Amino acid sequence: MSVQLSWFVARARRRFAMSRECSLLLPRVCAALADPRQPGSDDTCLEKLLDWFRHLAAFDPTEKLVQDNPCLTEFITSVLALPEPSPSILSFTLRLAGILAASENRFQHLQEKLLVRLFGRDGPLNSAMWEDASVRSGWVEGVHSMMHHQPALHFLCNGGGIDVIFTLQGDPSLFVASAANQLLVHMLTFSVESEATKPLSTKDCDWPASAQMIIKHIEDSLQSSSASHIKQSLKLLTSLFGSCHATWTEVLWLGIVKQIESFLTEETVQAQHMLANLLLNVAWSPVFCDTEGSFWALVTSALERLTPVQAGPLAVGILRLYKCPQDVRIQALTVLLQPMDCILRAASQPLEYAGLLDESVSDPITVESLLSSKSSCASLLCQTLAHLEELLSLIRLPVDLPYTSLLRSLMTILQFCNGFLSPASPLGSTISRILINCFRVQRSALDVLAALSERKGCDTLIGSLFDVLLAYLESPNTSPTVLKKTFQATSKWLVRLQELSCSNSQWQQTEKILEDVFLVLQKRLCSPCWEVRDSSLEFLTVLIKCLRDQDEFRQSLLSSEVPRLTENLLEDPESYVRASAVTAVGHLAFITFFAPESPVIGNQCNKENTVAKLQEILSTDSEGFPRRAVISIFTKWLRQGCIGQLEDTEQFVSRVIQTVEHDLDWEVRRGGLELVEVFCSQTVCQLGLSECPYAPVSSAVSSSIHQNELLQIFCRAKVFSFLFRSLCDCDKPVGQRACDILLGLRDNFYPISTLKDSQGTGDSPAGRGIAWLQRTLGQGSLAQNFPTDGDNGVDFQDPESMMIVLGTIDLEELHDELNKSSDHVEKSPQSLLQDILATVGTTEENEADCY
């Protein structure tokens, strides 16, 4: 071990070592917890106590922890001596013992006295306490914690503990059963990796003894007639192949593969649904990525034999693999697309367009039967659509999807759901009746439709697609949640439409679609349902963000009633709608007021009226959401250089921060700080003091003229009073942001070398004022009635005073204090031990009424 590493380890051990105060409190805590007369301690405190012991044990593997604190072994002994200990205390004791025994040194120290009585046959296993699930859980977790060295493994296997774990796999508590499963996976992996002396083969003698016991249990369970035992072993194998990718897992797989294959044909077992997860985990393991023949033949067989619902997750998982035989990938894609192909074929007979598939993997009648059933139709389609969306979210697809046919199938599903399609086939009529107004399927189909907008190959259907989308936007039967999804899909396809019109000169089609969209939007903005109005405004905002530079879009928008209706919604009775209206109006301004050549023949009065309305909302709206939206829009305008076209930026910022500094919503106050940060950044850059927005200059500001000018601007805008007041804000995120901004400002005036140089303030009024400010800032959020008028000797509007303050106040110390967790004291081990003592106390203390 290098000297540097040794030093680091020693330092870490000292840091995590038990303090003297804790070592004095611990015996009292142990005595109180072991005392059956005391009320039980809070489970949360016990969990925190175990976390502390994990840290202590992890950084010092020696027996020093138990030697220096004999109260720990005394506590365990005391609990074991109780005739009926509390289940929570017994569970805690088992877990604590496991943590202590995690190192071989401490294991040897504890073994003779305690571990057999805790985890052996004479312990809780054969007591009435074992009936409590928390005790069984504590036993499993304790064993898992200590299973990091061979003595612990041998102790458990030789003492019969492994048979207990096999039994717990079928525990009625799902939590205990899952923990037992994970423990067996850990034991098998640890046994093979720590005890194997040579590469493993399929012969039993090559496996280490402990691993051999577990593998034999797996094989016996798989060959048993008990469905529950089979399922338990399949779960274990699924976890193993999902977490361990060592080469020996292939040896294990070859020993069980025949039995796994038989489950595909044995309907009596009813474990087919578990096989998909197992095969998928094996397929994702790098050990099997180059396997030829047998494994992929089994995957192919599973795709053929499993039901569409069972095979779907396996198919999409296979399609995400980049290393996979092409024929298997095609088969997986066929399984995934089969329900979509069935929809297309059901829509019309004979089939008007090319289907998705040339041939099916499984019997098409199975899929048709599922889609014809009311209980399974929606579930199958939603699962298929979710898998397609998952595939489409990948940046690079390892397989080519038939996008045009897929889009046609999606449109058919949506038309089935709103009753706009009258299928000629009996199957289509059945599916249409099942899907009518099925919101789940509509939402899923619209999600996939939105994802398809980013894929090429659907251009020929774009006119028909917008017919379907507009039908949903117009229909009064479209639910608010489905309408929101429709808006999202429409916005994505409108962006795609603009790209196509630019390249194909399809101006007339684009203009007609935009005109139709805005006509529908006008109606939706007047909806009596507030969710619809809100979604409509969000849709408008997204469109402006994406398309505001397109002439056709701007002309269509401004020739409609949408801008007027949007502004009217600033007075909507619902606060969510007012907030969305603020955001929409703010983005509309980029077209109506701030565009270099605004297409609107507006005047300064209109611009000022809009700003005045937003400032009124910021000052008077009773709800926080609209006020947050206003400060966000103001910041966006300022960041994009638009405020200067309205009025003097300095006055604007001053007026806004004087409004927000007293706002009751901390997010509004923090939004005001963001506005100030942008203002400071832009002002510094405009004066040529920094090349990058809000990046500190590499050296001190060279020009005193620029220094003075900058300070005067900030003082006139009342930036400093706002920032220093915010340092004492009762909501920590506000103080943290203010401190970050002040640190950035200070670095524009002082190089590091000159900080904290004597400013010559001494006993002067300025010096006394700075001392007062330092004391006030030290109180943080406890500071009362923070004055900013200079009564205490600090004039926040005086540039010279602010220059001195920036160089004198220890902002780094404030920054560290503000970034401490609010419960950093309460989370200390000493505080935890004191809390436990206060909770359990002594019998005499608890006799008093706590109220």
Order of alpha helices (4+ residues) and beta strands (2+ residues): alpha-alpha-alpha-alpha-alpha-alpha-alpha-alpha-alpha-alpha-alpha-alpha-alpha-alpha-alpha-alpha-alpha-alpha-alpha-alpha-alpha-alpha-alpha-alpha-alpha-alpha-alpha-alpha-alpha-alpha-alpha-alpha-alpha-alpha-alpha-alpha-alpha-alpha-alpha-alpha-alpha-alpha
